[in-house]
Every structure is written in structure tokens, then in C-alpha cells.
Amino acid sequence: MKLPESPHYDAVIFDFDGVLIESMPQHVRSWQAIFRPFGVELEPLEIYEREGEKASLTTRLLVERHGLRLSEAEMDELVVQKRLHYRRQAPRGLRPLARRTVEEVRASGYRTAIVTGSVLPNLEWTLTPEELRLFDVIVTSEMVAMGKPHPEPYLLAAKRLELDPTHCLVVENAPLGIHSAKAAGMRVVAVTTTLPKESLAEADHIVSDLDQLLPLPDVIEKS
């Protein structure tokens, strides 16, 4: 499917988990596994609503919410254990629909990027070198001081793309990511691959999945 050239946007920036790969159930199981020894059974929504932020902040917020008394070193160790647990069950490769979408977007002249709350080793573990080369810029958690919902991750992506933020269209699936992109001055298309549309109301346009992202100019007009 050939995308007409858009006069408004030069790049499409994708969130990673839950958008490009089917990984949220694995993330939920990993968070649940590391908190279970403390007698805490996390609900999936507790993870979905925090998706996109730095793991260290998620850990701190969950520790406080459930009344645990842990030192900084203990919380740091939880982050390490969570990442190890996740990588043992992480999916491999882009979702087929995601790969087709990214390839069509690129073939039509748009640049592509990833902005994620995950760390770079997670992406390198999950994606092949060929898949990583489908993206001109990748911004991961350890590359920024402030993660989502702060605008810094998306502003850094625009800077590395050498584009004004208003020339970037974002595809997100989580409230914190949507807020981050909007705060950076970008328009957002949300996909309901993880949460219902009621949770994604801050987005400019909402679709069920990436197949509805094309043709891109139609989505831009609706957003």
C-alpha cells in the first residue's frame, strides 16, 4: 500500500512495548513475580497504567502503594530481577502487523523512530539487527534523565531526527506515553492494544491497531 506524501509530518515515532511487540503480558508476569515474595499480588492494571515510565520509578511507586519498607539498594535489586525475569520470557521479533506498518511508512518517505521506557538491552534482545535498522532513531530509558510522562524522551527523539517536534506523529498505547508526546508538542494516535479507548482519551485519534494507521494522511486529517 503506497502512502501519499504528507505535507505535515516527516516522521512517525512508535512506542515499543504493546505497540511494536506483544510484550505487556510478559511485563505484568515479571512485575508480579518480583513482588510476590513480599506478599503482594499486583493487578495487571497497576502495570498497564504505569507503562512507559522508568522501571526505577515504577518500583518506588509500587513499593509505596503496597506499604513495603525497602532500602534504595533493595529497590535497585528489584529492578535488576524484574529485567532478568522478563528477558527469560520476552517475545522475539516485531509483531508481523507492526513490521508491515513500519515498512510501509518508511517506503512512503517518512522517517521512523522508537521511544520507549524499556532499556536498550531489552530491544537488542527482542529485535534482530535487521529490525533495529528499520528505525532511524531509538530512544530508551537510560538515555534520558526524565522518562515518560515527562516530554524529554520525545523531545530527544525529535532532536536526533533533526525535526521540529510538531513534524512528528506518535503512536502510543498508554496514558503516560500519550502525555509525554503531547507535552513535547506532538500529535498522538493511540492504539487500543493494551487499554480501552476510555483510558487513552488524551490522544488526538484512537484506533484499534496499526492496520488502521494506514493510509497515514487519512489518520493525520482525523487527528
C-alpha positions in Angstrom: 0.0 0.0 0.0 1.6 3.3 -1.1 1.2 6.2 1.3 0.8 9.7 -0.3 3.4 12.1 0.9 2.2 14.2 3.9 2.9 17.9 3.9 2.6 18.0 7.7 4.7 15.2 9.2 8.2 13.9 8.3 8.5 11.1 10.9 6.4 8.6 12.8 7.6 7.7 16.3 6.4 4.4 17.8 6.2 3.3 21.4 7.7 -0.2 21.8 6.0 -2.5 24.3 2.4 -3.2 23.4 2.7 -1.3 20.0 5.6 -2.9 18.1 5.9 -6.1 20.1 3.3 -8.2 22.1 5.1 -7.9 25.4 2.8 -6.5 28.1 1.6 -9.9 29.5 5.2 -10.8 30.0 6.0 -7.5 31.7 3.0 -8.0 34.0 4.1 -11.5 35.0 7.6 -10.3 35.7 6.4 -7.4 38.0 4.1 -9.9 39.7 6.9 -12.4 40.2 9.3 -10.0 41.9 6.6 -8.6 44.3 5.0 -11.9 45.2 7.8 -12.8 47.8 6.7 -9.7 49.7 3.1 -11.0 49.9 1.9 -8.5 47.2 -0.2 -9.8 44.3 -0.1 -7.0 41.7 -3.1 -6.4 39.5 -2.4 -6.1 35.7 -3.9 -2.6 35.6 -1.3 -1.5 38.1 1.3 -2.2 35.5 -0.6 -1.0 32.4 -1.3 2.4 34.0 2.5 2.8 34.7 3.6 1.6 31.3 6.3 3.7 29.7 7.9 5.2 32.8 11.4 4.3 34.1 11.4 0.9 35.9 13.0 2.5 39.0 10.1 4.9 39.4 7.5 2.2 38.8 9.2 0.1 41.5 9.2 3.0 44.0 5.6 3.8 43.4 4.5 0.2 43.8 6.6 -0.2 47.0 4.9 2.9 48.5 1.4 1.9 47.3 1.7 -1.5 49.0 3.3 -0.2 52.2 6.6 -2.0 51.8 9.7 -0.7 53.6 12.6 -1.3 51.3 16.0 0.4 51.0 17.3 2.1 47.8 19.6 -0.9 47.3 16.7 -3.3 47.7 14.6 -1.4 45.2 17.5 -1.3 42.7 17.8 -5.1 43.0 14.1 -5.5 42.3 14.6 -3.6 39.0 17.5 -5.9 38.1 15.5 -9.0 38.9 12.5 -7.8 37.0 14.5 -7.3 33.9 16.1 -10.7 34.2 12.7 -12.3 34.7 11.3 -10.5 31.7 14.2 -11.5 29.3 13.6 -15.2 30.1 10.1 -14.9 28.5 10.4 -11.9 26.2 8.9 -12.2 22.7 11.3 -12.2 19.8 10.8 -10.0 16.8 8.3 -7.3 15.7 4.7 -8.2 15.5 4.0 -9.1 11.8 1.5 -6.3 11.6 4.0 -3.9 13.2 6.7 -4.8 10.7 4.4 -4.4 7.7 3.3 -1.0 9.0 6.8 0.3 9.7 8.0 -0.9 6.3 5.1 0.9 4.5 5.6 4.1 6.5 9.3 4.1 5.5 8.6 3.2 1.9 6.4 6.3 1.7 9.2 8.6 2.7 8.6 9.0 6.4 11.4 8.6 8.9 10.7 6.2 11.8 11.8 6.1 15.5 11.2 4.3 18.7 10.7 6.0 22.1 10.4 3.5 25.0 10.6 3.2 28.7 12.5 0.0 28.2 16.3 -0.2 28.3 18.3 -0.8 25.1 19.4 -4.3 26.1 15.7 -5.3 26.0 15.3 -4.0 22.5 18.6 -5.7 21.3 17.4 -9.0 22.9 14.0 -8.8 21.3 14.7 -7.4 17.8 17.1 -8.7 15.1 19.7 -6.3 13.8 17.7 -6.1 10.6 14.6 -5.0 12.5 16.6 -2.4 14.5 17.7 -0.9 11.2 14.1 -0.1 10.4 14.3 2.8 12.8 16.4 5.9 12.2 16.4 6.8 15.9 15.9 4.8 19.1 15.5 6.5 22.5 15.4 4.2 25.5 15.0 4.8 29.3 18.7 5.1 30.1 19.2 7.8 27.5 17.1 10.4 29.4 17.1 11.9 32.9 13.3 12.0 33.0 11.2 9.3 31.5 7.5 9.3 30.4 5.2 11.2 31.2 7.9 13.9 31.0 8.4 15.2 27.4 12.2 14.6 27.4 12.1 11.2 25.6 10.1 12.5 22.7 12.0 15.8 22.5 15.2 13.9 22.4 13.9 11.7 19.5 12.9 14.9 17.6 16.3 16.4 18.2 18.1 13.3 16.9 15.8 13.1 13.9 16.7 16.8 13.4 13.0 17.7 13.2 10.7 20.1 14.9 8.5 18.1 17.3 5.4 19.3 15.5 6.6 17.4 12.4 6.5 14.1 14.3 3.4 11.9 14.7 3.5 9.5 17.6 1.9 6.1 18.0 1.2 5.1 21.6 -0.8 2.6 23.7 -0.5 4.0 27.2 -1.6 7.2 29.1 1.9 8.1 30.3 3.3 7.9 26.8 0.5 9.9 25.3 1.0 12.6 27.9 4.8 12.6 27.2 4.3 13.1 23.5 1.6 15.7 23.9 3.8 17.7 26.3 6.5 17.6 23.7 4.2 19.3 21.2 3.4 16.2 19.1 0.1 14.7 17.9 -0.7 11.2 19.0 -2.5 8.3 17.5 -3.4 5.7 20.3 -3.9 2.0 19.7 -6.2 0.0 22.0 -3.8 -3.0 22.0 -3.4 -2.8 25.8 -6.1 -0.5 27.3 -9.6 0.6 26.2 -10.1 3.9 24.5 -11.5 5.4 27.7 -8.0 5.3 29.1 -6.4 6.9 26.1 -8.6 10.0 25.9 -5.7 12.5 25.7 -4.7 11.1 22.3 -5.7 13.0 19.2 -7.1 9.9 17.5 -7.7 6.4 18.6 -7.6 3.2 16.5 -7.8 -0.5 17.4 -4.4 -1.5 15.9 -1.7 -0.5 13.5 -3.6 -1.6 10.4 -5.8 1.4 10.9 -2.8 3.7 10.8 -2.7 3.4 7.0 -3.2 5.3 4.9 -1.3 7.8 7.1 -2.7 11.0 5.6 -6.2 9.9 6.5 -5.2 9.4 10.1 -3.4 12.7 10.2 -6.5 14.5 8.9 -8.6 12.8 11.7 -6.1 13.7 14.4 
